[in-house]
Amino acid sequence: MGTLVSPATDLARRVREAALLKGDFVLSSGKRSRFYLDKYLFSTEPGLLRSVAAELARHLPPDTQRLAGVELGAVPLAVAASLETGLPYVIVRRAAKDYGTGRTVEGRFSAGERIVLIEDVVTTGAQAVKAAEGLAESGVEVVAILAVLDRREGGRNPQLGAFPFRALLRMEDLGVEKGD
């Protein structure tokens, strides 16, 4: 799979300049990396968030009925893409609350709806798959997982094959080569 946005685009440059950090980082997968894309540095800048949302909107399957974002990092992306497209969205919790409604999916949705799960940064895909499976268990059809960045760490999670996966950018598009 190639990226959906050319690495030479203004968006790739802006994301790189705003959010690519160099140092020693532990990723959600437990692996160490010399590079980290801080999603909060691009999702908290209104102009850049608007541009990311417009690009996400361009790559939604045409029959998408609703968007979903995993708490916390993907929620601003889902909100911005919702505002860009007019599509409603839901929030997927990592775990059900032990008070109130106890839901894992917040917001209104109907069984059978075609939902695209928006993610910020995917390393192995395990968290995205868990969220997509939770949505599917709620009775909706997850038609795609669409991420801003695919780190491509350690190869593709084999479970992602159950859900069509695409990303706007890869680390290579931000100037980080494999093995860096």
C-alpha positions in Angstrom: 0.0 0.0 0.0 1.3 3.4 -0.9 0.5 6.5 0.9 -2.5 8.6 0.0 -0.7 11.9 0.2 2.4 12.6 -1.8 5.5 13.1 0.4 6.2 16.3 -1.5 2.9 17.8 -0.6 2.5 20.8 1.7 0.6 18.7 4.2 3.5 16.2 4.6 5.9 19.1 5.1 3.6 20.8 7.6 3.0 17.7 9.6 6.7 17.0 9.7 7.6 20.5 10.8 4.9 20.6 13.5 5.0 17.2 15.0 8.1 15.0 14.1 10.3 14.8 17.2 13.8 13.3 17.4 15.1 11.6 20.5 14.6 8.3 22.4 10.9 7.3 22.6 9.0 4.3 23.7 6.1 3.6 21.4 2.7 2.1 22.4 3.9 -1.2 21.1 6.7 -1.1 23.6 9.4 -0.7 20.9 11.9 2.1 21.1 12.3 4.7 18.3 14.5 7.6 17.5 11.5 9.4 15.9 8.1 10.2 17.3 5.2 11.9 15.6 3.4 13.8 18.4 -0.2 13.8 17.2 -1.1 16.5 19.7 1.2 18.9 18.0 -0.7 18.6 14.7 -4.2 18.1 16.1 -4.1 21.1 18.3 -3.2 23.6 15.6 -6.4 24.7 13.9 -5.0 25.4 10.5 -3.1 22.1 10.3 -6.0 20.1 11.8 -8.3 21.6 9.1 -5.9 20.6 6.4 -5.6 17.0 7.8 -9.4 16.8 8.1 -9.8 17.9 4.4 -7.4 15.2 3.3 -9.1 12.6 5.5 -12.4 13.6 3.9 -11.1 13.2 0.4 -10.2 9.5 1.1 -13.4 8.3 2.8 -15.3 5.6 0.9 -18.3 7.2 -0.8 -20.8 5.2 1.1 -19.5 6.2 4.5 -22.4 7.0 6.9 -20.6 7.8 10.1 -17.1 8.4 11.4 -15.5 7.1 14.6 -12.5 8.2 16.6 -10.7 6.4 19.4 -10.3 8.3 22.6 -8.2 10.5 23.1 -5.9 11.2 20.2 -8.2 10.4 17.3 -11.2 12.4 18.6 -10.1 15.8 17.3 -9.5 14.2 13.9 -12.9 12.6 13.9 -14.5 15.9 15.0 -12.7 17.9 12.3 -13.5 15.4 9.6 -17.1 15.4 10.7 -17.2 19.2 10.4 -15.5 18.9 7.0 -18.0 16.3 5.7 -21.2 16.8 7.6 -21.0 13.2 8.7 -21.9 12.4 12.3 -19.3 10.7 14.5 -19.0 8.5 17.6 -16.2 8.2 20.1 -14.8 4.7 20.9 -13.5 4.3 24.4 -10.5 2.1 25.1 -12.5 0.7 28.1 -16.1 1.0 29.3 -16.6 3.5 32.1 -17.6 1.8 35.4 -20.2 4.5 36.0 -23.0 6.2 34.0 -24.0 4.3 30.9 -20.9 2.0 30.9 -20.7 2.3 27.1 -17.6 1.7 25.0 -19.1 3.7 22.1 -20.3 7.2 22.8 -22.8 8.9 20.5 -25.7 7.8 18.4 -25.4 5.2 15.7 -27.7 2.5 14.1 -27.0 -1.1 13.5 -25.8 -1.7 10.0 -24.3 1.7 9.5 -21.1 2.0 7.5 -18.5 3.5 9.7 -14.9 4.6 9.0 -12.6 4.5 12.0 -10.2 7.4 12.0 -6.9 6.9 13.8 -4.0 9.2 14.4 -0.8 7.2 14.3 -0.8 3.4 13.7 2.3 1.5 14.8 1.3 -2.2 14.8 -2.4 -1.7 14.3 -3.4 -3.5 17.5 -5.3 -0.6 19.0 -7.1 0.2 15.8 -8.2 -3.4 15.4 -9.4 -3.5 18.9 -11.5 -0.4 18.4 -12.8 -1.7 15.0 -13.8 -5.0 16.5 -15.6 -3.2 19.3 -17.5 -1.2 16.8 -18.4 -4.3 14.8 -19.6 -6.0 18.0 -21.9 -3.0 18.4 -23.6 -3.9 15.1 -22.1 -1.5 12.6 -20.0 -2.3 9.6 -16.4 -0.9 9.8 -15.7 -0.2 6.1 -12.2 1.1 6.7 -9.6 2.2 9.1 -8.1 5.5 7.9 -5.0 6.8 9.7 -3.0 10.0 9.4 0.3 8.1 9.8 1.3 4.5 9.4 4.6 4.0 11.2 5.1 0.5 9.6 6.8 -0.8 12.7 7.5 -4.5 12.7 5.3 -5.1 9.7 1.6 -5.0 9.3 -0.6 -6.5 12.1 -2.2 -9.5 10.4 -5.5 -8.7 12.0 -5.7 -5.4 10.0 -6.5 -7.6 7.0 -10.0 -8.0 8.4 -10.5 -4.2 8.0 -9.4 -2.2 4.9 -6.6 0.0 6.1 -5.2 3.2 4.6 -3.0 6.0 5.8 -2.4 9.4 4.5 1.4 9.3 5.4 4.2 6.9 6.3 7.3 7.8 8.3 9.2 7.8 5.0 7.0 10.5 3.7 8.1 12.6 6.7 11.8 12.0 5.8 12.4 9.1 8.2 13.7 6.1 6.4 13.3 2.5 7.6 16.1 1.7 10.1 16.5 5.4 11.1 
